[in-house]
Amino acid sequence: MQFIIFLLPGEYNEGWGQFDAAKAVEKIRQLDTTRTIDHASGWNDQKIGDFKSSHDYRKDFCMEKDDLGRAVILTEFGGLTCQIKDHTFDGKVFGYTAYETTEELQKGMEEIFGERLLTAKSEGLAASVYTQLTDVELELNGLITYDRKLFKVPAERMAALNGKLKEQ
């Protein structure tokens, strides 16, 4: 089963700009019944979306089943940070778990993908979304540097990690 995530107008991410999610969901359902709706990505679950959406940046995050029986999706996770000199926006750093080298970062990725995600998947996790593909300004938790010149984690290594998730 594949999920297509449709964010509400204004990107209701963690409550930003969220005023009446229920009304927005109702309107979207009237316009298009084929969309899978994440009513408030990672925020307070009002039990009106098509799945339970969770954001969790702890390396030891836990899979929590949905009491309504909906699929559970980790719509943001990771936040693994590695600053690469001369490839940042302004040298400031934000992230959840910092690594000094790309080798350490890659080991951190292997831990979170190879251990935590595999465990969560075996417990019922339906899908997951790593927090961001590229660094953006002070958020240095992307897989690619801000200037798009360096892959912090080689694409083939990420493909191998993702492949392990498919195998299970």
N, C-alpha and C positions, 0 to 999 in steps of 0.2 A: 504494500500500500504506500502511495506517495502522498505527501501533503504539499499544498500550495498555500502559502501564508499571505493573507491579504490584510495589510495594516489599514486601519481606519484613517480618514482624512486628518491631517495634522499629526500623523504618526503618534498614536496613543501609546507611546513608549514610557513605561513606568509612571504613568499618570500625567505626563507633560501635555498640557492642553486638553486634558480629559475633563469634560464638564458633565456630559450626559451620555455615557457610553451605551446605555440601554436604548436610548432613542436613536442613536447613530446606527447601532446594529439593526434595529427594526427597519430603518430607512434602507440600509444596504440590502437586507433580505427582500424588501419590496422591489428593489431595482434589479437584483441578480441573485437568484436562489442557488446558483452553481458555485458560489465562492465559499471557501473555508475561511471563517472569520476568527481572528485573534482580537478580541474586544479591548484588551488592555495589556499589551505585551509586557509580561513580567511584573505586572502590578497586582493590586488587590483583585483576586478572582471573584467576580460577581456572578459566576456560573451561567453566563449568557453567551460565551464564546463557544465555538465548536470543539475546542480542546482546552486543556489546562496548560497555560503558558507560565513558565518559570524562568527567572534569571538567577543564576547562582554562580558566584565567582570563587567560592571556596574550593580548594583542591580536594576536599573530602565531602563534596556535596552529596546529598542523599536523594534518592528517588522516592517521591511520595505519590502514591496512587490517588486517582481522582474519585471522590465519593459518588460522583454521578456516572462513573464508568466511561468518561471521555478519555481520549488519548492524552497522554502527558508528553509535552514537548519542552525541552530545555532550550528556550528561544534566545538565550545568551549565556555563554559560559566561557571560562578561560581567563582572559585578561592577563595572560602571561606577557611580561614586559622585558624588553632588552633594548637598551639604547645603543645605537651604532653611531659612533662619532662622525660628524660631518654629513649625516644623512637624516637629520631631524629638522623640525620647523624652527625652533628657537632654543633648543637645549634643555627646556623644562621637561619634566617627566611625570606622567601619571600612569598608574597601572595597579594591579592587585597583587601580583607576585613578581618580583623583579629578579632578573638573572643578569650576571655580568658578561657572559659570553654567549654566542649563538649555540655553542655546543651544550652549555648548561640549559639553555632555552629548549633545545631539541629534546634533551632528556626529560625536561618538564612536560613537554608535549606528549612524549611517549607514556609518561605516568598517567596524565589525565585522560588521554585517549585509550591507552592500552589497559588501564586498570579501572578507573572510575567509570568511563563511558560503557565499557564492556559489562561491568557489574550492573550499572543502571539499566542497560538494555536487557539484560537477563531478568531484571526485576520489572520490566514492562515499559521502559522509556521508548517512545515511538520515533523520536527524531531529536536532533540537536543542531544548534547553530553556533559556531565559534564566533566570538564577539566581533571581530573585524578582520577583514582581509588585509588592509593596509593601516599603517600608522596615520593618525590624523592630528595635526598640530601637537598638543602636549600628550595625547593618548598614544603611547608607544607600545600598544599590545596587539599590533597587527603582525601578519606573517611576512609582510613586505614593508620596506622602509618608506618614510614619508615622501621621499623624492622618487620612489618607484624604481630605484636602481639596484637594490639588493633584496634577495629573498633571505629572510632570517632562517627560515626552515625550507630546505629544498622541496620543490613541488613533488618530486618522486617519493620523498620521505613522508609527506602528508598523504599522498595517494596510498602508500603502504599502510599507514595508520587507519585511514578510512576503509581500506580493503579488509582489515581485521574486523571492523564493525559489520561489514557485509557478510563475512563468513559465519558469524555466530548466529 
